[in-house]
Amino acid sequence: MSELALRVIVSLIAAPLAIWTVVAGGAPLAALLAIVGAVGAWEFFRIARASGHRPLDDVGIALAGIVPLAIHAHYLGVFIIQPALGALLVLIILGATIWLRGVDGHPLGAAASTLFGIVYPSGLLAFGYAIRYHNIVAGYDTVGGRLFSVAGVTFGVAPGAALLVFPLLCTWGTDVGAFFVGRAIGGRKLSPSISPGKTVSGAVGGLVASMIVAFFYARYVLVPVAHLGFTPQGALLFGALISIAAQTGDLFESLLKREGGVKDSSRIIPGHGGVLDRVDSLIFVLPVAYLLFSWLPVPVFG
């Protein structure tokens, strides 16, 4: 089977699963983020070791998997996450470094790479859960509470799900626009030392594509489903900033792989490489989107 066929088959399986998880929210979404975060941490530590570091793999992977589950528990009211818990996480890593690395085990690099391996693939992706239950949809985010029809078929989708899909589609639009425009026009390289295949024309194409997706999604989906009113200028700004975040996230992961001398973060996904190769843009996109949702939209309850 060709690599292209593998990519298509995996995408056809993964895409519906991801959409269902976003719509379902709650425990399924937290579980998916925990799995992706833990596997992403494992891949990051693999790259870190190739770069000469010695992270605390077992501790870091376990904590990366716990972060999204802890956020889910916070939203359920099981316990309240406080800033002191972040300090406790740091202290756990620092304390473990004493016993697991010692003086000769490069403790500074071990502690730093372990902490970053938790925050980068798991902590930042966990903003996806926070978007799904953002304060701007709190109190009316119920499946079926907002109905809309397409081709005569009525759907019930939680406003928080529509909110989370927004940056995901803008990221996808960025990837598609950058690929096709870059292939069609080519020209000056965006950052040849980091990612030789990316061009300035592709970056601009991705930016424009994301803005177009944002404009139409805000008008024809976000307003009727989530009842959140974006101005046309706000939607275009959202699309532009999400595209910049997505392309920066892609370049940053490429930078990490360059240092580690690896082509893919792993080969765990047939035809697609590793988990980090697939979510590198979202790691940057989701925190940015969370902040933008706090600044740009005006709730419309009607």
VOVEX-181149 format. One record per residue (C-alpha): residue number from 1; residue in one letter; x, y, z. Coordinates in nm, 2 decimals. Example, Ala and Ser with C-alpha at 12.3 -4.5 7.8 and 13.67 -1.06 7.14 Angstrom:
{node 1; 'A'; {1.23; -0.45; 0.78}}
{node 2; 'S'; {1.37; -0.11; 0.71}}
//
This chain:
{node 1; 'M'; {0.00; 0.00; 0.00}}
{node 2; 'S'; {0.14; 0.34; -0.09}}
{node 3; 'E'; {0.20; 0.61; 0.16}}
{node 4; 'L'; {-0.06; 0.83; 0.01}}
{node 5; 'A'; {-0.32; 0.55; 0.05}}
{node 6; 'L'; {-0.22; 0.50; 0.41}}
{node 7; 'R'; {-0.26; 0.88; 0.47}}
{node 8; 'V'; {-0.60; 0.88; 0.32}}
{node 9; 'I'; {-0.72; 0.57; 0.51}}
{node 10; 'V'; {-0.59; 0.71; 0.85}}
{node 11; 'S'; {-0.75; 1.05; 0.78}}
{node 12; 'L'; {-1.09; 0.89; 0.70}}
{node 13; 'I'; {-1.08; 0.71; 1.03}}
{node 14; 'A'; {-0.93; 0.99; 1.25}}
{node 15; 'A'; {-1.13; 1.29; 1.12}}
{node 16; 'P'; {-1.48; 1.15; 1.21}}
{node 17; 'L'; {-1.34; 1.03; 1.55}}
{node 18; 'A'; {-1.20; 1.38; 1.62}}
{node 19; 'I'; {-1.52; 1.55; 1.52}}
{node 20; 'W'; {-1.73; 1.32; 1.74}}
{node 21; 'T'; {-1.50; 1.38; 2.03}}
{node 22; 'V'; {-1.52; 1.76; 1.99}}
{node 23; 'V'; {-1.90; 1.74; 1.97}}
{node 24; 'A'; {-1.93; 1.50; 2.27}}
{node 25; 'G'; {-1.69; 1.71; 2.49}}
{node 26; 'G'; {-1.65; 1.60; 2.85}}
{node 27; 'A'; {-1.47; 1.28; 2.93}}
{node 28; 'P'; {-1.41; 1.17; 2.56}}
{node 29; 'L'; {-1.25; 1.50; 2.48}}
{node 30; 'A'; {-1.04; 1.49; 2.80}}
{node 31; 'A'; {-0.94; 1.13; 2.73}}
{node 32; 'L'; {-0.83; 1.21; 2.37}}
{node 33; 'L'; {-0.63; 1.51; 2.49}}
{node 34; 'A'; {-0.47; 1.30; 2.76}}
{node 35; 'I'; {-0.36; 1.03; 2.51}}
{node 36; 'V'; {-0.23; 1.29; 2.26}}
{node 37; 'G'; {-0.05; 1.48; 2.53}}
{node 38; 'A'; {0.11; 1.16; 2.67}}
{node 39; 'V'; {0.22; 1.04; 2.33}}
{node 40; 'G'; {0.33; 1.39; 2.23}}
{node 41; 'A'; {0.55; 1.40; 2.54}}
{node 42; 'W'; {0.70; 1.07; 2.46}}
{node 43; 'E'; {0.78; 1.20; 2.11}}
{node 44; 'F'; {0.92; 1.52; 2.25}}
{node 45; 'F'; {1.15; 1.33; 2.49}}
{node 46; 'R'; {1.26; 1.12; 2.19}}
{node 47; 'I'; {1.37; 1.43; 2.01}}
{node 48; 'A'; {1.52; 1.57; 2.33}}
{node 49; 'R'; {1.74; 1.26; 2.37}}
{node 50; 'A'; {1.85; 1.29; 2.01}}
{node 51; 'S'; {1.95; 1.64; 2.09}}
{node 52; 'G'; {2.17; 1.52; 2.38}}
{node 53; 'H'; {1.93; 1.58; 2.68}}
{node 54; 'R'; {1.82; 1.32; 2.93}}
{node 55; 'P'; {1.47; 1.40; 3.04}}
{node 56; 'L'; {1.28; 1.21; 3.30}}
{node 57; 'D'; {1.07; 1.02; 3.05}}
{node 58; 'D'; {0.84; 0.82; 3.27}}
{node 59; 'V'; {0.76; 1.10; 3.51}}
{node 60; 'G'; {0.70; 1.35; 3.22}}
{node 61; 'I'; {0.48; 1.12; 3.02}}
{node 62; 'A'; {0.26; 1.03; 3.32}}
{node 63; 'L'; {0.22; 1.40; 3.41}}
{node 64; 'A'; {0.15; 1.50; 3.05}}
{node 65; 'G'; {-0.14; 1.25; 3.05}}
{node 66; 'I'; {-0.27; 1.37; 3.38}}
{node 67; 'V'; {-0.30; 1.74; 3.29}}
{node 68; 'P'; {-0.61; 1.72; 3.06}}
{node 69; 'L'; {-0.78; 1.49; 3.30}}
{node 70; 'A'; {-0.71; 1.73; 3.59}}
{node 71; 'I'; {-0.87; 2.01; 3.38}}
{node 72; 'H'; {-1.17; 1.79; 3.32}}
{node 73; 'A'; {-1.20; 1.72; 3.69}}
{node 74; 'H'; {-1.18; 2.10; 3.75}}
{node 75; 'Y'; {-1.47; 2.16; 3.52}}
{node 76; 'L'; {-1.67; 1.89; 3.69}}
{node 77; 'G'; {-1.61; 2.05; 4.02}}
{node 78; 'V'; {-1.42; 1.75; 4.17}}
{node 79; 'F'; {-1.14; 1.98; 4.28}}
{node 80; 'I'; {-1.04; 2.33; 4.19}}
{node 81; 'I'; {-0.71; 2.39; 4.01}}
{node 82; 'Q'; {-0.51; 2.66; 4.18}}
{node 83; 'P'; {-0.18; 2.83; 4.07}}
{node 84; 'A'; {-0.01; 2.65; 4.36}}
{node 85; 'L'; {-0.06; 2.32; 4.17}}
{node 86; 'G'; {0.16; 2.44; 3.89}}
{node 87; 'A'; {0.43; 2.52; 4.14}}
{node 88; 'L'; {0.38; 2.17; 4.29}}
{node 89; 'L'; {0.43; 2.02; 3.94}}
{node 90; 'V'; {0.76; 2.20; 3.91}}
{node 91; 'L'; {0.87; 2.09; 4.25}}
{node 92; 'I'; {0.79; 1.73; 4.17}}
{node 93; 'I'; {1.01; 1.74; 3.86}}
{node 94; 'L'; {1.29; 1.92; 4.04}}
{node 95; 'G'; {1.28; 1.67; 4.33}}
{node 96; 'A'; {1.27; 1.37; 4.10}}
{node 97; 'T'; {1.58; 1.51; 3.92}}
{node 98; 'I'; {1.78; 1.50; 4.23}}
{node 99; 'W'; {1.73; 1.12; 4.27}}
{node 100; 'L'; {1.71; 1.01; 3.91}}
{node 101; 'R'; {1.99; 1.22; 3.76}}
{node 102; 'G'; {2.23; 1.35; 4.03}}
{node 103; 'V'; {2.54; 1.56; 3.96}}
{node 104; 'D'; {2.66; 1.36; 3.66}}
{node 105; 'G'; {2.33; 1.33; 3.49}}
{node 106; 'H'; {2.30; 1.68; 3.35}}
{node 107; 'P'; {2.03; 1.78; 3.59}}
{node 108; 'L'; {1.96; 2.12; 3.45}}
{node 109; 'G'; {1.89; 1.99; 3.10}}
{node 110; 'A'; {1.69; 1.70; 3.24}}
{node 111; 'A'; {1.47; 1.92; 3.45}}
{node 112; 'A'; {1.42; 2.18; 3.18}}
{node 113; 'S'; {1.34; 1.93; 2.90}}
{node 114; 'T'; {1.10; 1.73; 3.12}}
{node 115; 'L'; {0.90; 2.04; 3.22}}
{node 116; 'F'; {0.89; 2.16; 2.87}}
{node 117; 'G'; {0.79; 1.82; 2.75}}
{node 118; 'I'; {0.48; 1.84; 2.97}}
{node 119; 'V'; {0.38; 2.20; 2.89}}
{node 120; 'Y'; {0.44; 2.19; 2.52}}
{node 121; 'P'; {0.24; 1.89; 2.39}}
{node 122; 'S'; {-0.01; 1.86; 2.68}}
{node 123; 'G'; {-0.05; 2.18; 2.87}}
{node 124; 'L'; {-0.10; 2.39; 2.56}}
{node 125; 'L'; {-0.32; 2.14; 2.38}}
{node 126; 'A'; {-0.54; 2.13; 2.69}}
{node 127; 'F'; {-0.66; 2.47; 2.59}}
{node 128; 'G'; {-0.89; 2.28; 2.35}}
{node 129; 'Y'; {-1.09; 2.16; 2.65}}
{node 130; 'A'; {-1.10; 2.51; 2.79}}
{node 131; 'I'; {-1.23; 2.64; 2.46}}
{node 132; 'R'; {-1.50; 2.37; 2.45}}
{node 133; 'Y'; {-1.63; 2.51; 2.78}}
{node 134; 'H'; {-1.53; 2.87; 2.75}}
{node 135; 'N'; {-1.70; 3.12; 2.97}}
{node 136; 'I'; {-1.87; 3.29; 2.68}}
{node 137; 'V'; {-2.09; 2.98; 2.63}}
{node 138; 'A'; {-2.12; 2.89; 3.00}}
{node 139; 'G'; {-2.48; 2.84; 3.10}}
{node 140; 'Y'; {-2.63; 2.75; 2.76}}
{node 141; 'D'; {-2.38; 2.50; 2.62}}
{node 142; 'T'; {-2.61; 2.20; 2.58}}
{node 143; 'V'; {-2.63; 1.96; 2.29}}
{node 144; 'G'; {-2.96; 2.02; 2.11}}
{node 145; 'G'; {-3.01; 2.35; 2.28}}
{node 146; 'R'; {-2.93; 2.53; 1.96}}
{node 147; 'L'; {-3.07; 2.37; 1.65}}
{node 148; 'F'; {-2.99; 2.45; 1.29}}
{node 149; 'S'; {-3.08; 2.29; 0.95}}
{node 150; 'V'; {-2.87; 2.19; 0.65}}
{node 151; 'A'; {-3.05; 2.06; 0.34}}
{node 152; 'G'; {-3.37; 2.00; 0.54}}
{node 153; 'V'; {-3.19; 1.80; 0.82}}
{node 154; 'T'; {-3.19; 1.94; 1.17}}
{node 155; 'F'; {-2.89; 1.91; 1.39}}
{node 156; 'G'; {-2.83; 1.99; 1.75}}
{node 157; 'V'; {-2.47; 2.09; 1.83}}
{node 158; 'A'; {-2.34; 2.24; 2.15}}
{node 159; 'P'; {-2.22; 2.60; 2.11}}
{node 160; 'G'; {-1.89; 2.50; 2.28}}
{node 161; 'A'; {-1.84; 2.24; 2.00}}
{node 162; 'A'; {-1.89; 2.50; 1.73}}
{node 163; 'L'; {-1.65; 2.73; 1.92}}
{node 164; 'L'; {-1.37; 2.46; 1.92}}
{node 165; 'V'; {-1.42; 2.37; 1.56}}
{node 166; 'F'; {-1.36; 2.73; 1.45}}
{node 167; 'P'; {-0.98; 2.74; 1.51}}
{node 168; 'L'; {-0.95; 2.38; 1.39}}
{node 169; 'L'; {-1.10; 2.47; 1.05}}
{node 170; 'C'; {-0.89; 2.78; 1.03}}
{node 171; 'T'; {-0.58; 2.57; 1.09}}
{node 172; 'W'; {-0.69; 2.32; 0.82}}
{node 173; 'G'; {-0.75; 2.62; 0.58}}
{node 174; 'T'; {-0.40; 2.75; 0.65}}
{node 175; 'D'; {-0.25; 2.41; 0.57}}
{node 176; 'V'; {-0.45; 2.37; 0.25}}
{node 177; 'G'; {-0.40; 2.72; 0.13}}
{node 178; 'A'; {-0.02; 2.71; 0.20}}
{node 179; 'F'; {0.02; 2.38; 0.02}}
{node 180; 'F'; {-0.16; 2.47; -0.30}}
{node 181; 'V'; {-0.05; 2.83; -0.33}}
{node 182; 'G'; {0.31; 2.73; -0.24}}
{node 183; 'R'; {0.31; 2.46; -0.50}}
{node 184; 'A'; {0.15; 2.68; -0.77}}
{node 185; 'I'; {0.36; 3.00; -0.72}}
{node 186; 'G'; {0.68; 2.89; -0.53}}
{node 187; 'G'; {0.93; 3.16; -0.50}}
{node 188; 'R'; {1.13; 3.28; -0.20}}
{node 189; 'K'; {1.17; 3.04; 0.09}}
{node 190; 'L'; {1.01; 3.13; 0.42}}
{node 191; 'S'; {1.28; 2.98; 0.64}}
{node 192; 'P'; {1.51; 2.75; 0.44}}
{node 193; 'S'; {1.73; 2.65; 0.73}}
{node 194; 'I'; {1.43; 2.52; 0.93}}
{node 195; 'S'; {1.18; 2.40; 0.66}}
{node 196; 'P'; {1.31; 2.42; 0.31}}
{node 197; 'G'; {0.98; 2.33; 0.15}}
{node 198; 'K'; {0.79; 2.63; 0.29}}
{node 199; 'T'; {0.77; 2.95; 0.08}}
{node 200; 'V'; {0.66; 3.31; 0.15}}
{node 201; 'S'; {0.38; 3.27; -0.12}}
{node 202; 'G'; {0.26; 2.96; 0.06}}
{node 203; 'A'; {0.25; 3.14; 0.40}}
{node 204; 'V'; {0.05; 3.43; 0.24}}
{node 205; 'G'; {-0.18; 3.17; 0.07}}
{node 206; 'G'; {-0.24; 3.00; 0.41}}
{node 207; 'L'; {-0.31; 3.34; 0.57}}
{node 208; 'V'; {-0.57; 3.44; 0.31}}
{node 209; 'A'; {-0.73; 3.09; 0.32}}
{node 210; 'S'; {-0.77; 3.10; 0.70}}
{node 211; 'M'; {-0.93; 3.45; 0.68}}
{node 212; 'I'; {-1.18; 3.33; 0.42}}
{node 213; 'V'; {-1.27; 3.02; 0.63}}
{node 214; 'A'; {-1.30; 3.24; 0.94}}
{node 215; 'F'; {-1.53; 3.49; 0.77}}
{node 216; 'F'; {-1.78; 3.23; 0.64}}
{node 217; 'Y'; {-1.77; 3.01; 0.95}}
{node 218; 'A'; {-1.83; 3.30; 1.18}}
{node 219; 'R'; {-2.13; 3.42; 0.97}}
{node 220; 'Y'; {-2.29; 3.09; 0.87}}
{node 221; 'V'; {-2.21; 2.86; 1.16}}
{node 222; 'L'; {-2.09; 3.04; 1.47}}
{node 223; 'V'; {-2.38; 3.29; 1.47}}
{node 224; 'P'; {-2.66; 3.04; 1.42}}
{node 225; 'V'; {-2.52; 2.76; 1.63}}
{node 226; 'A'; {-2.32; 2.93; 1.91}}
{node 227; 'H'; {-2.51; 3.26; 1.89}}
{node 228; 'L'; {-2.18; 3.45; 1.90}}
{node 229; 'G'; {-2.17; 3.76; 1.70}}
{node 230; 'F'; {-1.84; 3.84; 1.52}}
{node 231; 'T'; {-1.80; 4.15; 1.32}}
{node 232; 'P'; {-1.66; 4.09; 0.97}}
{node 233; 'Q'; {-1.34; 4.27; 1.08}}
{node 234; 'G'; {-1.32; 4.05; 1.40}}
{node 235; 'A'; {-1.36; 3.73; 1.20}}
{node 236; 'L'; {-1.09; 3.83; 0.95}}
{node 237; 'L'; {-0.86; 3.93; 1.23}}
{node 238; 'F'; {-0.93; 3.59; 1.41}}
{node 239; 'G'; {-0.84; 3.40; 1.09}}
{node 240; 'A'; {-0.52; 3.60; 1.03}}
{node 241; 'L'; {-0.39; 3.55; 1.39}}
{node 242; 'I'; {-0.48; 3.18; 1.39}}
{node 243; 'S'; {-0.30; 3.13; 1.07}}
{node 244; 'I'; {0.01; 3.31; 1.20}}
{node 245; 'A'; {0.00; 3.09; 1.52}}
{node 246; 'A'; {-0.05; 2.77; 1.31}}
{node 247; 'Q'; {0.25; 2.84; 1.08}}
{node 248; 'T'; {0.47; 2.94; 1.38}}
{node 249; 'G'; {0.38; 2.62; 1.55}}
{node 250; 'D'; {0.47; 2.42; 1.24}}
{node 251; 'L'; {0.80; 2.59; 1.21}}
{node 252; 'F'; {0.88; 2.55; 1.58}}
{node 253; 'E'; {0.83; 2.17; 1.57}}
{node 254; 'S'; {1.05; 2.16; 1.25}}
{node 255; 'L'; {1.31; 2.35; 1.45}}
{node 256; 'L'; {1.31; 2.09; 1.73}}
{node 257; 'K'; {1.34; 1.81; 1.48}}
{node 258; 'R'; {1.63; 1.99; 1.31}}
{node 259; 'E'; {1.82; 2.00; 1.63}}
{node 260; 'G'; {1.75; 1.64; 1.71}}
{node 261; 'G'; {1.83; 1.53; 1.35}}
{node 262; 'V'; {1.51; 1.34; 1.30}}
{node 263; 'K'; {1.27; 1.36; 1.01}}
{node 264; 'D'; {0.95; 1.28; 1.19}}
{node 265; 'S'; {0.86; 1.30; 1.56}}
{node 266; 'S'; {0.79; 0.93; 1.54}}
{node 267; 'R'; {0.63; 0.67; 1.30}}
{node 268; 'I'; {0.33; 0.59; 1.52}}
{node 269; 'I'; {0.07; 0.71; 1.27}}
{node 270; 'P'; {0.09; 0.51; 0.94}}
{node 271; 'G'; {0.16; 0.75; 0.65}}
{node 272; 'H'; {0.15; 1.06; 0.88}}
{node 273; 'G'; {0.46; 1.03; 1.10}}
{node 274; 'G'; {0.41; 1.12; 1.47}}
{node 275; 'V'; {0.15; 1.28; 1.68}}
{node 276; 'L'; {0.35; 1.61; 1.71}}
{node 277; 'D'; {0.38; 1.62; 1.33}}
{node 278; 'R'; {0.00; 1.64; 1.32}}
{node 279; 'V'; {-0.08; 1.87; 1.61}}
{node 280; 'D'; {0.22; 2.10; 1.60}}
{node 281; 'S'; {0.01; 2.39; 1.47}}
{node 282; 'L'; {-0.27; 2.33; 1.72}}
{node 283; 'I'; {-0.02; 2.35; 2.01}}
{node 284; 'F'; {0.02; 2.72; 1.92}}
{node 285; 'V'; {-0.33; 2.78; 1.78}}
{node 286; 'L'; {-0.55; 2.67; 2.08}}
{node 287; 'P'; {-0.40; 2.90; 2.34}}
{node 288; 'V'; {-0.42; 3.19; 2.10}}
{node 289; 'A'; {-0.78; 3.10; 2.01}}
{node 290; 'Y'; {-0.88; 3.09; 2.37}}
{node 291; 'L'; {-0.75; 3.44; 2.43}}
{node 292; 'L'; {-0.91; 3.57; 2.11}}
{node 293; 'F'; {-1.25; 3.43; 2.21}}
{node 294; 'S'; {-1.22; 3.63; 2.53}}
{node 295; 'W'; {-1.15; 3.95; 2.34}}
{node 296; 'L'; {-1.34; 3.94; 2.00}}
{node 297; 'P'; {-1.68; 3.78; 2.01}}
{node 298; 'V'; {-2.00; 3.94; 2.16}}
{node 299; 'P'; {-2.25; 3.68; 2.29}}
{node 300; 'V'; {-2.59; 3.72; 2.13}}
{node 301; 'F'; {-2.86; 3.53; 2.32}}
{node 302; 'G'; {-3.15; 3.50; 2.09}}
//
